[in-house]
Amino acid sequence: MTSRTKPAALLAVALATFAGVGLSSAGPFRGRVLDAKTRQPVSGVVVTFVWVRQVWLPDGTKSDDQFHKAFEAITDAQGRWMLPNAADQLANPDVELESPALVFFKPGYVHWGDKTENGNDLFRDPTITLMKRRTELTEQEQRDVSGDDPAWQLATDPIVPVSAIPLLVKALNEERRRQGLPSLQDTKRGR
């Protein structure tokens, strides 16, 4: 039996891990990505943080959600990633930031969380992320992850400009090309 959480729930966990991120805790963020089966480092994983803001309007109300800032990193040969302190780029007294969305993506992999196959905690350190090869998914796991990819959801969110997340878009388009699907830009334009 697999202790598997659906990707959307993993995104919620990732968001909860960084809940309450204020200017005093806007980084640096760092972590490591390992293969879920081999526990070996996974290089080339795109790590994307996206902040959304609400602006205080002159009448004292808040605006609808607006894109604020995105940062991306790629894991190195040891599966390590780091995003710098972003406090100076996030500071604005008229803006209320939501906790950042955090996604991990690499073509051919799915974000697998931080649990072992028997359900025990693998790591106490929340900066460890597990990725599983799509080719190693069981039929049930394939059903669980189909159409529920947090990276795709973030990249197709209408408030997030494609130009703000170029590494994620490039990686998503690489996987879509392998699957014979249209590019993300064509999909966002409704083609």
C-alpha positions in Angstrom: 0.0 0.0 0.0 1.3 3.4 -0.9 1.1 6.4 1.5 0.4 8.8 -1.4 -1.0 12.2 -1.3 -2.6 13.7 -4.4 -0.5 16.5 -6.0 -3.1 19.2 -5.2 -2.9 18.2 -1.5 0.9 18.3 -1.8 0.7 21.9 -3.0 -1.5 22.6 0.1 1.2 21.0 2.3 3.9 23.0 0.6 1.8 26.2 1.1 1.3 25.3 4.7 5.0 24.8 5.2 5.5 28.4 4.1 2.3 29.8 5.6 2.8 33.1 7.3 5.8 34.0 5.1 6.2 37.7 5.9 9.0 40.1 4.9 11.0 38.9 7.9 10.9 35.3 6.6 10.9 35.8 2.8 13.9 33.5 2.4 16.4 32.4 1.8 14.7 29.1 1.1 16.7 26.0 0.4 16.0 22.3 0.1 16.9 19.0 -1.6 15.0 16.8 -4.0 15.4 13.0 -3.9 14.1 10.2 -6.1 11.2 8.5 -4.2 12.5 5.0 -5.0 16.3 5.2 -4.9 16.6 8.1 -2.5 19.3 9.5 -4.9 19.4 13.2 -5.7 17.3 14.4 -8.7 19.0 17.2 -10.7 17.2 19.5 -13.1 14.0 19.9 -11.0 12.4 23.3 -11.4 11.5 24.9 -8.1 9.0 27.8 -8.4 7.7 30.2 -5.8 4.9 32.6 -6.8 3.6 35.3 -4.6 0.1 36.8 -5.1 -0.9 40.1 -3.6 -3.9 42.1 -2.7 -3.5 45.9 -2.8 -5.1 48.2 -0.2 -7.3 50.5 -2.2 -8.0 54.2 -1.2 -11.4 53.3 0.1 -9.9 50.8 2.6 -10.9 47.6 0.7 -8.5 45.1 -0.9 -8.2 44.4 -4.6 -8.7 41.0 -6.2 -5.7 38.7 -6.2 -2.9 40.0 -8.5 0.4 38.5 -9.5 3.3 40.0 -7.4 6.6 38.1 -7.9 8.0 34.8 -8.9 11.4 33.2 -8.2 12.7 30.0 -9.8 15.6 27.7 -9.2 16.9 24.4 -10.6 18.3 21.6 -8.5 22.0 20.8 -8.9 23.7 17.4 -9.2 23.1 16.8 -5.5 19.4 17.7 -5.8 19.9 20.9 -3.9 18.2 24.2 -4.6 18.2 27.7 -3.1 16.2 30.8 -3.5 17.7 34.1 -2.1 16.1 36.3 0.5 13.3 38.2 -1.3 12.3 40.7 1.4 13.6 43.7 -0.5 11.8 42.7 -3.6 8.5 41.9 -1.8 8.4 44.9 0.5 5.5 47.4 -0.1 3.4 48.8 2.7 0.3 49.0 0.4 0.4 45.4 -0.5 -0.7 42.3 1.5 1.1 39.2 0.3 -0.4 35.7 0.5 1.9 32.8 1.3 3.8 31.8 -1.8 2.7 28.9 -4.0 5.5 26.4 -4.2 5.8 23.8 -6.9 8.4 21.2 -8.0 8.5 20.0 -11.6 10.7 17.9 -13.8 9.6 16.2 -17.1 9.0 12.5 -16.5 8.5 12.9 -12.7 5.7 13.7 -10.3 6.0 15.5 -6.9 5.7 12.6 -4.4 5.9 14.2 -1.0 7.8 13.1 2.1 6.4 9.7 3.1 7.9 6.2 2.7 6.0 3.4 1.1 4.8 2.1 4.5 3.6 5.5 5.6 6.3 6.5 8.1 7.9 9.9 8.0 11.0 9.7 5.9 12.5 13.0 7.0 11.7 15.4 9.7 13.3 18.2 7.7 10.5 19.8 5.5 13.0 20.9 2.9 13.3 17.4 1.6 11.1 16.7 -1.4 10.6 13.4 -3.1 9.9 13.0 -6.8 8.7 9.7 -8.5 9.3 8.8 -12.1 6.1 8.6 -14.0 7.2 5.3 -15.5 7.2 3.8 -12.0 3.6 4.8 -11.2 1.0 2.0 -10.7 -2.2 2.2 -12.6 -4.0 3.6 -9.6 -1.2 6.2 -9.0 -1.5 7.3 -12.6 -5.2 7.8 -12.1 -4.6 9.7 -8.9 -2.2 12.2 -10.6 -3.8 12.6 -14.0 -5.2 16.2 -14.4 -4.2 17.2 -10.9 -0.7 18.6 -11.5 0.1 21.7 -9.3 2.8 22.9 -11.8 0.3 22.9 -14.6 -2.3 24.6 -12.4 0.1 27.3 -11.4 1.4 27.9 -15.0 -2.1 28.1 -16.4 -3.4 30.4 -13.7 -4.6 33.5 -15.5 -3.0 35.9 -13.0 0.5 34.4 -13.4 2.2 35.7 -16.5 4.1 33.0 -18.5 7.0 35.4 -18.7 7.4 35.3 -14.9 8.0 31.6 -14.8 10.2 30.8 -17.8 12.0 27.7 -16.3 8.7 26.1 -15.3 7.1 26.9 -18.7 10.1 25.4 -20.5 10.0 22.2 -18.5 6.2 21.8 -18.9 6.5 22.4 -22.6 9.2 19.8 -22.9 6.9 17.2 -21.2 4.0 18.3 -23.4 6.0 17.9 -26.6 6.9 14.3 -25.5 3.2 13.7 -25.1 2.2 15.3 -28.4 0.3 18.1 -26.7 0.3 21.8 -27.5 2.7 24.2 -25.7 1.6 26.1 -22.6 1.6 29.4 -24.5 -0.8 28.0 -27.1 -3.0 26.6 -24.3 -3.2 29.9 -22.5 -4.1 31.7 -25.7 -7.0 29.2 -26.2 -5.5 27.6 -29.3 
